Amino acid sequence: MILLYFDPGLGAMIVQAIIAAVAGVVLFSKNLMYKIKLFLGLVKKDDKDVFDDIDVKDSDIDNKNTSEQ
């Protein structure tokens, strides 16, 4: 007969690992499904990428690079 003892620290670590695994699967599958839909041409033109709303000009990038030097 094997008796196991889980202290609160181990229990919290197990719960954290389960939550992290679920979050990782959800985020990975979302990205994977988007890539599959993109490959098959099922993504509508109305669907925007997260970064489509950000308007960065090449001159802004050049100014940042020169200011860092």
N, CA, C and O atoms as a GROMACS GRO file, in nm:
protein
  276
    1MET      N    1   0.085  -0.118   0.000
    1MET     CA    2   0.000   0.000   0.000
    1MET      C    3   0.089   0.124   0.000
    1MET      O    4   0.176   0.140   0.085
    2ILE      N    5   0.066   0.210  -0.096
    2ILE     CA    6   0.146   0.331  -0.108
    2ILE      C    7   0.061   0.451  -0.068
    2ILE      O    8  -0.048   0.472  -0.122
    3LEU      N    9   0.112   0.527   0.025
    3LEU     CA   10   0.042   0.648   0.068
    3LEU      C   11   0.120   0.768   0.016
    3LEU      O   12   0.242   0.777   0.034
    4LEU      N   13   0.052   0.859  -0.047
    4LEU     CA   14   0.114   0.979  -0.100
    4LEU      C   15   0.070   1.100  -0.018
    4LEU      O   16  -0.044   1.108   0.028
    5TYR      N   17   0.163   1.193   0.000
    5TYR     CA   18   0.132   1.315   0.072
    5TYR      C   19   0.158   1.434  -0.019
    5TYR      O   20   0.270   1.453  -0.066
    6PHE      N   21   0.056   1.513  -0.045
    6PHE     CA   22   0.071   1.634  -0.124
    6PHE      C   23   0.061   1.753  -0.031
    6PHE      O   24  -0.045   1.778   0.028
    7ASP      N   25   0.169   1.826  -0.016
    7ASP     CA   26   0.161   1.947   0.064
    7ASP      C   27   0.104   2.060  -0.024
    7ASP      O   28   0.096   2.044  -0.146
    8PRO      N   29   0.064   2.172   0.035
    8PRO     CA   30   0.002   2.280  -0.044
    8PRO      C   31   0.092   2.332  -0.156
    8PRO      O   32   0.042   2.372  -0.262
    9GLY      N   33   0.222   2.332  -0.135
    9GLY     CA   34   0.313   2.380  -0.240
    9GLY      C   35   0.310   2.291  -0.363
    9GLY      O   36   0.307   2.340  -0.476
   10LEU      N   37   0.310   2.161  -0.342
   10LEU     CA   38   0.304   2.066  -0.453
   10LEU      C   39   0.169   2.074  -0.523
   10LEU      O   40   0.162   2.065  -0.646
   11GLY      N   41   0.064   2.090  -0.446
   11GLY     CA   42  -0.069   2.102  -0.506
   11GLY      C   43  -0.080   2.226  -0.594
   11GLY      O   44  -0.137   2.222  -0.703
   12ALA      N   45  -0.024   2.338  -0.546
   12ALA     CA   46  -0.026   2.461  -0.624
   12ALA      C   47   0.057   2.444  -0.751
   12ALA      O   48   0.020   2.496  -0.856
   13MET      N   49   0.170   2.373  -0.740
   13MET     CA   50   0.255   2.352  -0.857
   13MET      C   51   0.183   2.266  -0.962
   13MET      O   52   0.195   2.292  -1.082
   14ILE      N   53   0.110   2.164  -0.917
   14ILE     CA   54   0.036   2.080  -1.010
   14ILE      C   55  -0.075   2.160  -1.079
   14ILE      O   56  -0.094   2.147  -1.200
   15VAL      N   57  -0.147   2.241  -1.004
   15VAL     CA   58  -0.253   2.325  -1.062
   15VAL      C   59  -0.194   2.423  -1.163
   15VAL      O   60  -0.251   2.443  -1.270
   16GLN      N   61  -0.080   2.483  -1.129
   16GLN     CA   62  -0.016   2.577  -1.220
   16GLN      C   63   0.029   2.509  -1.348
   16GLN      O   64   0.016   2.566  -1.456
   17ALA      N   65   0.082   2.387  -1.337
   17ALA     CA   66   0.126   2.313  -1.455
   17ALA      C   67   0.008   2.278  -1.545
   17ALA      O   68   0.020   2.285  -1.667
   18ILE      N   69  -0.104   2.241  -1.485
   18ILE     CA   70  -0.223   2.207  -1.564
   18ILE      C   71  -0.275   2.331  -1.637
   18ILE      O   72  -0.308   2.324  -1.755
   19ILE      N   73  -0.283   2.443  -1.568
   19ILE     CA   74  -0.331   2.568  -1.629
   19ILE      C   75  -0.237   2.612  -1.741
   19ILE      O   76  -0.283   2.656  -1.847
   20ALA      N   77  -0.106   2.602  -1.719
   20ALA     CA   78  -0.009   2.640  -1.823
   20ALA      C   79  -0.020   2.549  -1.945
   20ALA      O   80  -0.009   2.596  -2.058
   21ALA      N   81  -0.040   2.420  -1.921
   21ALA     CA   82  -0.054   2.327  -2.033
   21ALA      C   83  -0.179   2.357  -2.116
   21ALA      O   84  -0.175   2.354  -2.238
   22VAL      N   85  -0.290   2.385  -2.048
   22VAL     CA   86  -0.414   2.417  -2.120
   22VAL      C   87  -0.398   2.547  -2.199
   22VAL      O   88  -0.439   2.555  -2.314
   23ALA      N   89  -0.338   2.648  -2.138
   23ALA     CA   90  -0.317   2.776  -2.208
   23ALA      C   91  -0.225   2.757  -2.327
   23ALA      O   92  -0.248   2.816  -2.433
   24GLY      N   93  -0.121   2.677  -2.312
   24GLY     CA   94  -0.029   2.652  -2.423
   24GLY      C   95  -0.098   2.582  -2.539
   24GLY      O   96  -0.075   2.617  -2.654
   25VAL      N   97  -0.181   2.484  -2.509
   25VAL     CA   98  -0.252   2.411  -2.614
   25VAL      C   99  -0.350   2.504  -2.686
   25VAL      O  100  -0.360   2.501  -2.808
   26VAL      N  101  -0.420   2.587  -2.610
   26VAL     CA  102  -0.518   2.679  -2.670
   26VAL      C  103  -0.448   2.778  -2.763
   26VAL      O  104  -0.492   2.799  -2.876
   27LEU      N  105  -0.338   2.838  -2.717
   27LEU     CA  106  -0.268   2.936  -2.799
   27LEU      C  107  -0.202   2.872  -2.920
   27LEU      O  108  -0.205   2.928  -3.030
   28PHE      N  109  -0.144   2.755  -2.902
   28PHE     CA  110  -0.080   2.687  -3.015
   28PHE      C  111  -0.182   2.645  -3.119
   28PHE      O  112  -0.160   2.663  -3.239
   29SER      N  113  -0.294   2.591  -3.074
   29SER     CA  114  -0.395   2.544  -3.170
   29SER      C  115  -0.459   2.662  -3.244
   29SER      O  116  -0.493   2.649  -3.361
   30LYS      N  117  -0.474   2.777  -3.176
   30LYS     CA  118  -0.531   2.894  -3.242
   30LYS      C  119  -0.441   2.941  -3.355
   30LYS      O  120  -0.488   2.972  -3.464
   31ASN      N  121  -0.311   2.946  -3.328
   31ASN     CA  122  -0.215   2.987  -3.430
   31ASN      C  123  -0.208   2.884  -3.542
   31ASN      O  124  -0.201   2.920  -3.660
   32LEU      N  125  -0.212   2.756  -3.508
   32LEU     CA  126  -0.206   2.650  -3.608
   32LEU      C  127  -0.330   2.653  -3.697
   32LEU      O  128  -0.318   2.638  -3.819
   33MET      N  129  -0.447   2.671  -3.637
   33MET     CA  130  -0.570   2.677  -3.717
   33MET      C  131  -0.570   2.798  -3.810
   33MET      O  132  -0.618   2.789  -3.923
   34TYR      N  133  -0.516   2.912  -3.764
   34TYR     CA  134  -0.508   3.030  -3.850
   34TYR      C  135  -0.418   3.002  -3.970
   34TYR      O  136  -0.452   3.039  -4.083
   35LYS      N  137  -0.305   2.937  -3.947
   35LYS     CA  138  -0.213   2.906  -4.057
   35LYS      C  139  -0.274   2.807  -4.155
   35LYS      O  140  -0.255   2.819  -4.276
   36ILE      N  141  -0.348   2.709  -4.104
   36ILE     CA  142  -0.415   2.613  -4.193
   36ILE      C  143  -0.521   2.683  -4.276
   36ILE      O  144  -0.531   2.661  -4.396
   37LYS      N  145  -0.602   2.768  -4.212
   37LYS     CA  146  -0.704   2.843  -4.286
   37LYS      C  147  -0.642   2.936  -4.389
   37LYS      O  148  -0.695   2.951  -4.499
   38LEU      N  149  -0.530   2.998  -4.354
   38LEU     CA  150  -0.461   3.086  -4.447
   38LEU      C  151  -0.411   3.008  -4.567
   38LEU      O  152  -0.421   3.055  -4.680
   39PHE      N  153  -0.356   2.890  -4.544
   39PHE     CA  154  -0.304   2.806  -4.652
   39PHE      C  155  -0.416   2.760  -4.744
   39PHE      O  156  -0.399   2.756  -4.866
   40LEU      N  157  -0.531   2.725  -4.686
   40LEU     CA  158  -0.644   2.678  -4.766
   40LEU      C  159  -0.726   2.791  -4.826
   40LEU      O  160  -0.816   2.766  -4.906
   41GLY      N  161  -0.696   2.915  -4.790
   41GLY     CA  162  -0.768   3.030  -4.844
   41GLY      C  163  -0.903   3.050  -4.780
   41GLY      O  164  -0.993   3.107  -4.842
   42LEU      N  165  -0.920   3.005  -4.657
   42LEU     CA  166  -1.049   3.018  -4.589
   42LEU      C  167  -1.059   3.144  -4.505
   42LEU      O  168  -1.164   3.171  -4.447
   43VAL      N  169  -0.952   3.221  -4.497
   43VAL     CA  170  -0.952   3.343  -4.417
   43VAL      C  171  -1.015   3.453  -4.501
   43VAL      O  172  -0.976   3.477  -4.615
   44LYS      N  173  -1.114   3.520  -4.443
   44LYS     CA  174  -1.182   3.628  -4.514
   44LYS      C  175  -1.094   3.751  -4.523
   44LYS      O  176  -1.001   3.768  -4.444
   45LYS      N  177  -1.123   3.835  -4.618
   45LYS     CA  178  -1.048   3.960  -4.632
   45LYS      C  179  -1.074   4.054  -4.514
   45LYS      O  180  -0.991   4.139  -4.483
   46ASP      N  181  -1.191   4.039  -4.448
   46ASP     CA  182  -1.225   4.125  -4.335
   46ASP      C  183  -1.143   4.091  -4.212
   46ASP      O  184  -1.124   4.175  -4.124
   47ASP      N  185  -1.093   3.966  -4.204
   47ASP     CA  186  -1.012   3.926  -4.089
   47ASP      C  187  -0.880   4.000  -4.094
   47ASP      O  188  -0.807   3.993  -4.192
   48LYS      N  189  -0.851   4.072  -3.986
   48LYS     CA  190  -0.727   4.149  -3.980
   48LYS      C  191  -0.631   4.084  -3.883
   48LYS      O  192  -0.670   4.019  -3.787
   49ASP      N  193  -0.506   4.104  -3.912
   49ASP     CA  194  -0.403   4.061  -3.819
   49ASP      C  195  -0.399   4.161  -3.704
   49ASP      O  196  -0.445   4.274  -3.718
   50VAL      N  197  -0.344   4.119  -3.593
   50VAL     CA  198  -0.337   4.207  -3.476
   50VAL      C  199  -0.256   4.332  -3.506
   50VAL      O  200  -0.286   4.440  -3.455
   51PHE      N  201  -0.154   4.319  -3.588
   51PHE     CA  202  -0.063   4.429  -3.613
   51PHE      C  203  -0.101   4.512  -3.735
   51PHE      O  204  -0.028   4.605  -3.772
   52ASP      N  205  -0.214   4.482  -3.798
   52ASP     CA  206  -0.257   4.561  -3.914
   52ASP      C  207  -0.296   4.703  -3.876
   52ASP      O  208  -0.286   4.794  -3.958
   53ASP      N  209  -0.339   4.723  -3.752
   53ASP     CA  210  -0.382   4.855  -3.708
   53ASP      C  211  -0.264   4.947  -3.677
   53ASP      O  212  -0.282   5.068  -3.667
   54ILE      N  213  -0.146   4.892  -3.663
   54ILE     CA  214  -0.028   4.971  -3.628
   54ILE      C  215   0.037   5.020  -3.757
   54ILE      O  216   0.073   4.941  -3.844
   55ASP      N  217   0.051   5.150  -3.768
   55ASP     CA  218   0.108   5.210  -3.888
   55ASP      C  219   0.249   5.260  -3.856
   55ASP      O  220   0.266   5.365  -3.794
   56VAL      N  221   0.349   5.184  -3.898
   56VAL     CA  222   0.487   5.220  -3.874
   56VAL      C  223   0.551   5.254  -4.008
   56VAL      O  224   0.548   5.174  -4.101
   57LYS      N  225   0.607   5.371  -4.016
   57LYS     CA  226   0.671   5.414  -4.139
   57LYS      C  227   0.819   5.375  -4.135
   57LYS      O  228   0.878   5.365  -4.027
   58ASP      N  229   0.878   5.354  -4.251
   58ASP     CA  230   1.020   5.322  -4.257
   58ASP      C  231   1.105   5.433  -4.198
   58ASP      O  232   1.209   5.407  -4.139
   59SER      N  233   1.060   5.557  -4.214
   59SER     CA  234   1.137   5.669  -4.160
   59SER      C  235   1.142   5.664  -4.007
   59SER      O  236   1.242   5.704  -3.947
   60ASP      N  237   1.034   5.615  -3.944
   60ASP     CA  238   1.033   5.602  -3.798
   60ASP      C  239   1.137   5.500  -3.752
   60ASP      O  240   1.204   5.520  -3.651
   61ILE      N  241   1.149   5.391  -3.827
   61ILE     CA  242   1.247   5.288  -3.792
   61ILE      C  243   1.388   5.342  -3.812
   61ILE      O  244   1.475   5.317  -3.729
   62ASP      N  245   1.411   5.414  -3.921
   62ASP     CA  246   1.543   5.471  -3.947
   62ASP      C  247   1.580   5.572  -3.838
   62ASP      O  248   1.695   5.575  -3.794
   63ASN      N  249   1.484   5.655  -3.795
   63ASN     CA  250   1.511   5.753  -3.690
   63ASN      C  251   1.547   5.685  -3.560
   63ASN      O  252   1.633   5.734  -3.487
   64LYS      N  253   1.481   5.574  -3.529
   64LYS     CA  254   1.511   5.504  -3.404
   64LYS      C  255   1.652   5.444  -3.410
   64LYS      O  256   1.725   5.449  -3.312
   65ASN      N  257   1.689   5.388  -3.526
   65ASN     CA  258   1.821   5.327  -3.538
   65ASN      C  259   1.931   5.432  -3.527
   65ASN      O  260   2.035   5.405  -3.468
   66THR      N  261   1.910   5.550  -3.582
   66THR     CA  262   2.014   5.654  -3.576
   66THR      C  263   2.023   5.714  -3.436
   66THR      O  264   2.130   5.758  -3.394
   67SER      N  265   1.910   5.718  -3.363
   67SER     CA  266   1.913   5.775  -3.228
   67SER      C  267   1.980   5.681  -3.130
   67SER      O  268   2.030   5.726  -3.027
   68GLU      N  269   1.981   5.550  -3.158
   68GLU     CA  270   2.043   5.456  -3.067
   68GLU      C  271   2.195   5.456  -3.080
   68GLU      O  272   2.264   5.412  -2.987
   69GLN      N  273   2.248   5.503  -3.190
   69GLN     CA  274   2.393   5.498  -3.212
   69GLN      C  275   2.463   5.610  -3.144
   69GLN      O  276   2.585   5.620  -3.153
   0.00000   0.00000   0.00000
